[in-house]
Amino acid sequence: MAIISRNMETQERIISTFEELQSAIQGLKSQIVEFEMLFNEACDRHIASDFKKEWLIDRISSRHTMMLIRYDSLQLIQETVSAYRDYDGLFLDHKQLLDAIELLMLSHAEEEEYEIAAIIKKWHEKFADAVYFLADLSY
């Protein structure tokens, strides 16, 4: 069993969480493209039905809007976290990193952008778990 320093294990956990964030962003980007195509199809159906399928457009549009909010929120988190990454890909000052994410969350809550604040809170908890994990000391 190799002995890894706590700092290196913390780095690995933060990097893993950051990669999970990037993966979520890529997944949302693909979904947004799909919903844009669905929206175009719904517009065509709405026109073909003599403008009687407005409910379909509204439904797809509201889902698309939620995805865009989530996507923009994840990008804000990515930008914030990236600011604490050095040229070697390691994350500096873990406490400041968490404080910056928390400040981002609180600023959106103050602006009454609760959906965005909730998304940021979820990722703040993920990064906090990565920083403040309990090492498995079982043999």
Secondary structure, 3 states (H helix, E strand, C coil): CCCCCHHHHHHHHHHHHHHHHHHHHHHHHHHHHHHHHHHHHHHHHHHHCCCCCHHHHHHHHHHHHHHHHHHHHHHHHHHHHHCCECCCCCECCHHHHHHHHHHHHHHHHHCCCHHHHHHHHHHHHHHHHHHCCCCCCCC
